[in-house]
Each structure stands twice: as structure tokens, then as C-alpha cells.
Amino acid sequence: MSSYIRNFVKFQPLLSELVARDIKIKYRRSVLGVLWTLLNPLCMMIILSIVFSSIFKFDVENFPLYVLSGQVIFNFFNDSTTSSMSAIISSASLIKKVYVPKYLFVLSRVMSSFINLMASFTALLLVMVATRAELHWTVFLSVIPLAMVVLFSFGVGMFLAAITVRFRDVIHLYSVFTTGLLYLTPVIYPMAALPDVVKTIVMINPLTNYLLMFRDVMFNNTLPSVFSVLLGIAEAALALALGLYVFYKNQDEFILNL
């Protein structure tokens, strides 16, 4: 374990450069640049609030905040895992030339998405202040579900990065999967509006548990239940263990498929 820590410290400057590169590439030639990390969730919140509050008339207090909080969690997962898929493939030229711990390329994608997550979280707080929503002390506990979803996403990202090197079709299939996953995550609808059978299916989705915990501490002044926390930890640990196992089992063969 100590050798892994020393190795991480040794390559930490490279990790910082990779994260900076990912951010620069994402907003290259953009007039507003990083400001889009704030504007994008706000614009989507306005559009979704107008459409869904008018059509479905969900009985949700402060529906714009409800939608924005869902975007904070789901958009991070979608962005981090989608970008992680191509982390190894897009770094093929560097991997072929020098030794670099390959997990750093995936970690850099997740960390750059985490920066966007913090911007989206800031946007959520600004909207809460603007709409005079009550800020409870439990807001500080939002770090719990956020940390869990980051670890969960990193595990999924490691798994996807490993299998995408060999099976490039995963890139195209995953976009279809995340579209379906969006509708299985209570981003734009309340759980109370679902039939019991559908509610059970939605609860199987790990993102649902993280999102419900996040909304509880942000808006409801409610502590997450012990069961929700333990379940969230178990889901994140399982995703991380599976991702690391698949990644390290296949990383020696990456260069053969790049």
C-alpha cells in the first residue's frame, strides 16, 4: 500500500496537469469559458422547470430547485463516466512512450468533472439564496452523498475505461444507457408520483439513493437514515472494487489494443 501512495505522490504534478488540460480542452474557443459550468445547469433548470411544471404539474415545492438538485448529481455521474470511457484511448500516444500509472488518466477525468460539480453546487446555492429558500445547517452534510457519488462514479469510470479499450462500441451504447438511466433517476419527477412497481425499479438505481440523501440534507433539514448511508457506502465500495479489479486485470494489455 505504501508503494502505491509513494507512486501517487510522485505523479501528482502530472495529475494536476491532466486535470488542467481536460478543463482547457472542454472550454477551448468558448467565449464564456468556465462560466458555462454555472450557466449550463441554470439554463437547463429553467427549461425543464417550464416544461415539466406546466405539462405534468408535479406537486413539488420550489420545483426549479428540485430539478437543479437532480441535475447536480446526475450530470456529474454522466459527465465523469462518459469522459472516463475515452481516458485511456485518447492518451494512447503518451502511454506508448513513457510509463505513467494508467489510472491517473481516468482519475483526471473524474476530478475535472468534480470541478464542474462544485460549480453546479455553487449555482444551486445561489438559486436557493435568490429564491429565498431556507438554508439549513444540514447543508454542510451534503458532502456525504457528494463524496459517495464521486467514489461510485470513479469506480464505474475505471470499469468503462478498461472495457472500452477493447470494445469501442461501448462508447455508443453508453449514451443510450445514460438516456434511459435519466428516466430511472428522480431528477424531474417526485417519487410519490410513481406507481409502486416503478418506484421499486427506480430505487434499485444507486443514483436514486444518493440523490434522495442529497435533497434531504439540502432542502428537508433531514439527516440521512443509517440504512441510506450504509447502502450508499456499499454501492460506492462495490463499484470501486469492481472498477479497480477490471482495470488492473486488463491494464497490461491496453497497449496491444491502442
C-alpha positions as CSV (number, residue, x, y, z in Angstrom):
1,M,0.0,0.0,0.0
2,S,2.9,2.4,0.8
3,S,4.3,1.9,-2.6
4,Y,1.0,2.9,-4.2
5,I,0.9,6.0,-2.1
6,R,4.5,6.9,-3.0
7,N,3.8,6.3,-6.6
8,F,0.7,8.6,-6.5
9,V,2.7,11.4,-4.8
10,K,5.4,11.0,-7.4
11,F,3.0,11.5,-10.3
12,Q,0.7,14.1,-8.5
13,P,2.1,17.0,-10.6
14,L,1.2,15.1,-13.8
15,L,-2.3,14.5,-12.4
16,S,-2.7,18.3,-11.9
17,E,-1.6,18.9,-15.4
18,L,-4.0,16.3,-16.8
19,V,-6.9,17.9,-14.9
20,A,-5.9,21.4,-16.2
21,R,-5.7,20.0,-19.7
22,D,-9.1,18.4,-19.6
23,I,-10.7,21.7,-18.4
24,K,-8.9,23.7,-21.1
25,I,-9.9,21.3,-23.8
26,K,-13.5,21.3,-22.7
27,Y,-13.8,25.1,-22.9
28,R,-11.3,25.8,-25.7
29,R,-12.6,28.6,-28.1
30,S,-15.5,29.2,-25.8
31,V,-16.3,32.9,-25.3
32,L,-17.7,32.4,-21.8
33,G,-15.3,29.7,-20.9
34,V,-15.6,28.1,-17.4
35,L,-18.6,30.4,-16.7
36,W,-20.6,27.7,-18.6
37,T,-20.2,25.4,-15.7
38,L,-22.6,27.8,-13.9
39,L,-24.8,28.8,-16.8
40,N,-25.4,25.3,-18.2
41,P,-27.3,23.9,-15.1
42,L,-29.2,27.1,-14.6
43,C,-30.4,27.2,-18.3
44,M,-31.4,23.6,-18.1
45,M,-33.2,24.2,-14.8
46,I,-35.2,27.0,-16.4
47,I,-36.1,24.9,-19.5
48,L,-37.0,21.7,-17.5
49,S,-39.0,23.7,-14.9
50,I,-41.1,25.5,-17.5
51,V,-41.8,22.3,-19.5
52,F,-42.4,19.8,-16.7
53,S,-44.2,22.0,-14.2
54,S,-46.6,23.1,-16.9
55,I,-47.2,19.7,-18.5
56,F,-47.2,17.3,-15.5
57,K,-48.0,19.8,-12.7
58,F,-46.0,17.9,-10.1
59,D,-46.9,18.9,-6.6
60,V,-43.3,19.8,-5.6
61,E,-42.4,22.8,-3.5
62,N,-39.9,25.0,-5.4
63,F,-39.7,22.8,-8.4
64,P,-36.8,24.7,-10.0
65,L,-34.6,23.8,-7.0
66,Y,-35.8,20.2,-7.1
67,V,-34.8,19.9,-10.8
68,L,-31.4,21.7,-10.3
69,S,-30.5,19.4,-7.3
70,G,-31.2,16.4,-9.5
71,Q,-29.0,17.8,-12.3
72,V,-26.1,18.3,-9.8
73,I,-26.0,14.6,-9.1
74,F,-26.9,13.1,-12.4
75,N,-24.9,15.4,-14.6
76,F,-21.8,14.7,-12.6
77,F,-22.2,11.0,-12.9
78,N,-23.0,11.2,-16.6
79,D,-20.1,13.6,-17.4
80,S,-17.5,11.8,-15.3
81,T,-18.3,8.3,-16.5
82,T,-18.7,9.4,-20.2
83,S,-15.4,11.2,-20.3
84,S,-13.7,8.4,-18.4
85,M,-14.5,5.9,-21.1
86,S,-12.1,7.6,-23.6
87,A,-9.4,8.4,-21.0
88,I,-7.1,5.6,-22.0
89,I,-7.8,5.7,-25.7
90,S,-7.2,9.5,-26.0
91,S,-3.9,9.2,-24.1
92,A,-2.5,6.4,-26.3
93,S,0.4,8.5,-27.6
94,L,1.6,9.2,-24.1
95,I,1.0,5.7,-22.8
96,K,3.1,4.2,-25.6
97,K,6.1,6.4,-24.9
98,V,6.6,6.5,-21.2
99,Y,5.5,4.8,-18.0
100,V,2.6,6.5,-16.3
101,P,0.1,4.9,-13.9
102,K,-2.8,4.5,-16.2
103,Y,-5.5,5.1,-13.6
104,L,-4.3,8.7,-13.5
105,F,-6.0,9.4,-16.8
106,V,-9.3,8.2,-15.5
107,L,-8.9,10.0,-12.2
108,S,-8.1,13.2,-14.0
109,R,-11.4,13.0,-15.9
110,V,-13.3,12.4,-12.7
111,M,-11.5,15.3,-11.0
112,S,-12.2,17.7,-13.8
113,S,-15.9,16.7,-13.7
114,F,-15.7,17.2,-9.9
115,I,-14.7,20.8,-10.6
116,N,-17.9,21.2,-12.7
117,L,-19.8,19.5,-9.9
118,M,-18.6,22.2,-7.4
119,A,-19.7,24.9,-9.9
120,S,-23.1,23.3,-10.2
121,F,-23.4,23.1,-6.5
122,T,-22.5,26.8,-6.2
123,A,-25.2,27.5,-8.8
124,L,-27.7,25.6,-6.6
125,L,-26.8,27.6,-3.5
126,L,-27.1,30.9,-5.5
127,V,-30.6,29.9,-6.7
128,M,-31.5,28.9,-3.1
129,V,-30.5,32.4,-1.9
130,A,-32.2,34.1,-4.9
131,T,-35.5,32.2,-4.3
132,R,-35.2,32.8,-0.5
133,A,-35.2,29.1,0.2
134,E,-34.4,28.2,3.8
135,L,-30.8,27.2,4.3
136,H,-30.5,24.6,7.0
137,W,-27.4,23.5,8.9
138,T,-27.7,20.1,7.3
139,V,-26.4,21.7,4.0
140,F,-23.0,21.0,5.4
141,L,-23.7,17.3,5.4
142,S,-24.2,17.4,1.6
143,V,-20.5,16.3,1.5
144,I,-21.7,12.8,2.4
145,P,-23.8,12.0,-0.6
146,L,-21.4,14.0,-2.9
147,A,-18.4,12.0,-1.7
148,M,-20.3,8.8,-2.2
149,V,-21.3,9.6,-5.8
150,V,-17.8,10.7,-6.7
151,L,-16.3,7.4,-5.5
152,F,-19.2,5.5,-7.2
153,S,-18.6,7.4,-10.5
154,F,-14.8,6.8,-10.3
155,G,-15.4,3.0,-9.9
156,V,-17.8,3.0,-12.9
157,G,-15.4,5.1,-14.8
158,M,-12.5,2.7,-14.2
159,F,-14.6,-0.2,-15.4
160,L,-15.8,1.6,-18.5
161,A,-12.3,2.8,-19.4
162,A,-10.9,-0.7,-19.2
163,I,-13.6,-2.4,-21.4
164,T,-13.7,0.5,-23.9
165,V,-10.1,-0.1,-24.9
166,R,-11.1,-3.5,-26.3
167,F,-14.7,-2.9,-27.2
168,R,-15.1,0.6,-28.7
169,D,-18.9,0.1,-29.3
170,V,-19.3,0.8,-25.6
171,I,-18.9,4.5,-26.3
172,H,-22.0,4.5,-28.5
173,L,-24.0,2.1,-26.3
174,Y,-23.4,4.1,-23.2
175,S,-25.1,7.2,-24.4
176,V,-28.2,5.1,-24.9
177,F,-27.8,3.7,-21.4
178,T,-27.5,7.1,-19.7
179,T,-30.5,8.4,-21.5
180,G,-32.6,5.5,-20.1
181,L,-30.9,6.0,-16.7
182,L,-32.0,9.6,-16.6
183,Y,-35.6,8.5,-16.6
184,L,-34.9,5.9,-13.9
185,T,-33.5,8.7,-11.6
186,P,-35.9,11.1,-9.9
187,V,-34.4,14.2,-11.4
188,I,-37.6,15.7,-12.8
189,Y,-40.3,13.8,-11.0
190,P,-41.1,13.1,-7.4
191,M,-41.0,9.5,-6.1
192,A,-44.6,10.0,-4.8
193,A,-45.8,10.3,-8.4
194,L,-44.6,6.8,-9.3
195,P,-46.6,3.5,-9.1
196,D,-45.3,1.0,-6.6
197,V,-43.8,-1.3,-9.2
198,V,-42.0,1.6,-11.0
199,K,-40.8,3.0,-7.7
200,T,-39.2,-0.3,-6.8
201,I,-37.3,-0.3,-10.1
202,V,-36.2,3.3,-9.6
203,M,-34.9,2.6,-6.1
204,I,-32.6,-0.1,-7.4
205,N,-30.7,2.6,-9.2
206,P,-27.8,3.7,-6.9
207,L,-28.1,7.3,-8.1
208,T,-31.6,7.4,-6.6
209,N,-30.3,6.8,-3.1
210,Y,-27.5,9.4,-3.5
211,L,-30.0,12.0,-4.9
212,L,-32.6,11.4,-2.1
213,M,-29.9,11.8,0.6
214,F,-28.7,15.0,-1.2
215,R,-32.2,16.5,-1.3
216,D,-32.9,15.6,2.3
217,V,-29.8,17.5,3.7
218,M,-30.2,20.4,1.2
219,F,-33.9,21.1,1.5
220,N,-35.7,19.0,4.1
221,N,-33.4,19.6,7.1
222,T,-33.4,15.8,7.5
223,L,-30.4,13.6,8.4
224,P,-29.9,10.7,6.0
225,S,-31.0,7.4,7.6
226,V,-28.4,4.9,8.7
227,F,-29.6,2.5,6.1
228,S,-29.3,5.0,3.3
229,V,-25.7,5.9,4.3
230,L,-24.7,2.2,4.7
231,L,-26.3,1.4,1.4
232,G,-24.6,4.3,-0.3
233,I,-21.2,3.3,1.1
234,A,-21.8,-0.3,0.0
235,E,-22.7,0.7,-3.5
236,A,-19.7,3.0,-3.9
237,A,-17.4,0.4,-2.4
238,L,-18.7,-2.3,-4.8
239,A,-18.4,-0.1,-7.8
240,L,-14.9,1.0,-6.8
241,A,-13.8,-2.6,-6.1
242,L,-15.2,-3.9,-9.4
243,G,-13.7,-1.0,-11.4
244,L,-10.3,-1.4,-9.9
245,Y,-10.3,-5.1,-10.4
246,V,-11.3,-5.0,-14.0
247,F,-8.9,-2.1,-14.7
248,Y,-5.8,-3.6,-13.1
249,K,-6.5,-7.0,-14.6
250,N,-6.6,-5.6,-18.1
251,Q,-4.2,-2.6,-18.0
252,D,-1.1,-4.6,-19.1
253,E,-3.0,-5.4,-22.4
254,F,-4.1,-1.8,-23.1
255,I,-1.1,-1.1,-25.3
256,L,-2.0,-4.0,-27.5
257,N,-5.4,-2.5,-28.3
258,L,-4.4,1.2,-28.7
